[in-house]
Amino acid sequence: MSLKGFHILFISVSTLLALGVGVWCLWIERTESVPAFRIGAVCSFVAAVALITYGVWFFRKMKRLRIIT
């Protein structure tokens, strides 16, 4: 696997992890009623959106440079 392929895989796994942590924080906040977990969920979802945006940008850049076909 090339470094670029690993980078795309790593960004994908990181995005899934951020989404999972966000869902987990919402679940804990609902069962325990601790508002700090809501903040954690919002931060996790913001991080997931940022990772998706970065992943799309990186993939388009690699396609434009004809590194990824």
KEVEXSE-67563 format. One line per field, with one value per residue: residue number from 1; residue in one letter; x, y, z of N, C-alpha, C in turn. Coordinates in Angstrom, 2 decimals. Example, Ala and Ser with C-alpha at 12.3 -4.5 7.8 and 13.67 -1.06 7.14 Angstrom:
<pts>
resi	(1/2)
resn	(A/S)
n_c1	(13.19/12.85)
n_c2	(-5.69/-2.25)
n_c3	(7.80/7.08)
ca_c1	(12.30/13.67)
ca_c2	(-4.50/-1.06)
ca_c3	(7.80/7.14)
c_c1	(13.20/12.90)
c_c2	(-3.30/0.03)
c_c3	(7.80/7.87)
</pts>
This chain:
<pts>
resi	(1/2/3/4/5/6/7/8/9/10/11/12/13/14/15/16/17/18/19/20/21/22/23/24/25/26/27/28/29/30/31/32/33/34/35/36/37/38/39/40/41/42/43/44/45/46/47/48/49/50/51/52/53/54/55/56/57/58/59/60/61/62/63/64/65/66/67/68/69)
resn	(M/S/L/K/G/F/H/I/L/F/I/S/V/S/T/L/L/A/L/G/V/G/V/W/C/L/W/I/E/R/T/E/S/V/P/A/F/R/I/G/A/V/C/S/F/V/A/A/V/A/L/I/T/Y/G/V/W/F/F/R/K/M/K/R/L/R/I/I/T)
n_c1	(0.85/0.56/1.90/0.11/-2.30/-2.46/-2.78/-5.32/-6.84/-6.29/-7.44/-10.10/-10.64/-10.18/-12.25/-14.50/-14.01/-14.24/-16.95/-18.07/-17.26/-18.66/-21.36/-21.30/-20.81/-23.20/-24.97/-24.09/-24.51/-27.26/-28.03/-26.72/-27.04/-25.10/-23.87/-21.38/-20.69/-22.24/-20.96/-18.60/-19.62/-20.45/-17.98/-16.72/-18.31/-17.86/-15.15/-15.31/-16.63/-14.70/-12.63/-13.79/-14.06/-11.35/-10.43/-11.81/-10.75/-8.02/-8.15/-9.15/-7.04/-4.98/-6.02/-6.07/-3.37/-2.77/-1.91/-3.42/-5.47)
n_c2	(-1.17/2.17/5.29/7.37/5.99/4.81/7.14/8.05/5.89/6.12/8.63/8.00/6.02/7.55/9.40/7.74/6.92/9.38/9.93/7.73/8.21/10.56/9.68/7.89/9.71/11.18/9.14/8.49/10.97/11.09/8.95/9.45/12.15/14.20/17.24/17.78/15.78/16.30/18.48/17.22/15.52/17.33/18.47/16.19/15.63/17.93/17.60/15.29/16.28/18.09/16.30/14.83/16.85/17.49/15.01/14.76/16.99/16.24/13.87/14.89/16.58/14.72/13.33/15.39/15.85/13.56/11.35/9.50/7.27)
n_c3	(0.00/-0.85/0.40/0.05/-0.29/2.24/3.71/2.92/3.86/6.62/7.21/6.68/8.65/10.94/10.70/11.00/13.63/15.01/14.53/15.85/18.51/18.95/18.82/20.96/23.06/23.00/23.74/26.34/27.54/27.42/29.07/31.52/32.01/31.97/31.13/29.99/28.26/26.05/24.95/24.24/22.28/20.31/19.64/18.61/16.37/14.88/14.39/12.80/10.53/9.66/9.07/6.98/5.08/4.70/3.74/1.27/-0.04/-0.15/-1.70/-4.13/-4.81/-5.20/-7.38/-9.25/-9.56/-10.79/-9.38/-8.06/-9.68)
ca_c1	(0.00/1.35/1.72/-1.12/-3.40/-2.54/-3.29/-6.77/-7.38/-6.18/-8.45/-11.41/-10.78/-10.28/-13.60/-15.41/-13.77/-14.83/-18.41/-18.39/-17.12/-19.78/-22.56/-21.11/-21.00/-24.64/-25.61/-23.74/-25.18/-28.68/-28.25/-26.17/-27.43/-23.93/-23.80/-20.04/-20.66/-22.84/-19.87/-17.72/-20.28/-20.38/-16.58/-16.44/-18.98/-17.14/-13.91/-15.67/-16.90/-13.41/-11.90/-14.42/-13.67/-9.94/-10.30/-12.26/-9.75/-6.80/-8.42/-9.23/-5.69/-4.23/-6.56/-5.64/-1.95/-2.73/-1.20/-4.42/-6.30)
ca_c2	(0.00/3.39/6.26/8.11/5.09/4.71/8.42/8.04/4.91/6.70/9.69/7.33/5.40/8.64/9.95/6.79/6.98/10.62/9.74/6.78/8.89/11.50/8.92/7.39/10.84/11.46/8.05/8.67/12.19/10.78/8.04/9.99/13.56/15.04/18.11/17.81/14.82/16.96/19.27/16.25/15.04/18.41/18.55/15.01/15.78/18.97/16.97/14.39/17.09/18.61/15.18/14.53/17.93/17.31/13.81/15.09/17.89/15.47/12.97/15.69/17.04/13.58/13.08/16.49/15.63/12.25/10.39/8.46/7.17)
ca_c3	(0.00/-0.94/1.48/-0.23/0.02/3.69/4.19/2.71/4.81/7.96/7.33/6.75/9.97/11.91/10.59/11.64/15.07/15.52/14.54/16.92/19.81/19.06/19.15/22.32/23.98/23.08/24.49/27.75/28.01/27.58/30.20/32.76/32.11/32.23/29.95/29.39/27.15/24.89/24.37/23.60/21.06/19.32/19.19/17.79/15.08/14.15/13.91/11.71/9.34/9.21/8.47/5.69/4.18/4.38/2.92/-0.08/-0.61/-0.43/-2.81/-5.35/-5.13/-5.75/-8.72/-10.12/-9.84/-11.46/-8.53/-7.85/-10.88)
c_c1	(0.90/1.06/0.43/-2.36/-3.58/-3.12/-4.81/-7.44/-7.38/-7.22/-9.84/-11.64/-10.92/-11.67/-14.61/-15.24/-14.39/-16.36/-18.84/-18.29/-18.25/-21.07/-22.47/-21.33/-22.48/-25.37/-25.33/-24.45/-26.66/-28.93/-27.79/-26.55/-26.27/-23.71/-22.43/-19.94/-21.30/-21.79/-18.89/-18.30/-20.20/-18.97/-16.23/-17.09/-18.33/-15.84/-14.20/-15.94/-15.60/-12.60/-12.48/-14.02/-12.22/-9.73/-10.71/-11.25/-8.49/-7.01/-8.48/-7.85/-4.87/-4.72/-6.10/-4.17/-1.69/-1.86/-2.13/-5.30/-7.67)
c_c2	(1.23/4.31/7.05/7.27/4.92/6.00/8.47/7.07/5.48/7.79/9.07/6.71/6.46/9.28/9.04/6.80/8.24/10.52/8.80/7.41/9.89/10.81/8.39/8.51/11.21/10.40/8.19/9.90/11.92/9.90/8.65/11.44/14.45/15.92/18.17/16.85/15.40/17.82/18.36/15.73/16.10/18.52/17.37/15.12/16.88/18.41/16.03/15.16/17.65/17.51/14.80/15.59/17.78/16.10/14.05/16.00/17.13/14.56/13.73/16.20/15.91/13.22/14.15/16.33/14.30/11.25/9.22/8.43/6.71)
c_c3	(0.00/0.25/1.29/0.06/1.51/4.28/4.05/3.67/6.23/8.19/7.45/8.12/11.05/11.89/11.26/13.16/15.67/15.56/15.65/18.30/20.01/19.44/20.58/23.34/24.12/23.89/25.98/28.32/28.25/28.80/31.53/33.01/32.55/31.00/29.29/28.22/25.89/24.17/23.64/22.30/19.96/18.76/18.28/16.41/14.24/13.59/12.75/10.42/8.78/8.53/7.11/4.67/3.74/3.47/1.48/-0.76/-1.02/-1.64/-4.12/-5.77/-5.75/-7.15/-9.70/-10.48/-10.55/-10.68/-8.22/-9.08/-10.56)
</pts>
